Amino acid sequence: MSTYTLEGLADFILQLYDQQNEDQLWEIWLNKQIEDDFPAFKKKHYRKIKNNKTKKLSEEEEKQIIESNMRYIKPIKKGGET
């Protein structure tokens, strides 16, 4: 896990979540009398969580977010001291 970037970790968690949803649909499909094959059943009932419509932030919004988050980050001085 230490080799994942923050973005990669988020993608990994979303993949796990999607896989869990698919596994649950598989169990439902196996245990109920459903006439459709699994891909058709999955297509009807599966909704992806991922939102591909991300809003681009303005420079001012980026600065505000950075400033608000810098309250929680202590810069490291030379020699590793905080």
Buried (B, 14 or more C-beta within 10 A) or exposed (E): EEEEEEEEEEEEEEEEEBEEBEEEBEEEBEEEEEEEEEEEBBEEEEEEEEEEEEEEEEEEEEEEEEEEEEEEEEEEEEEEEE
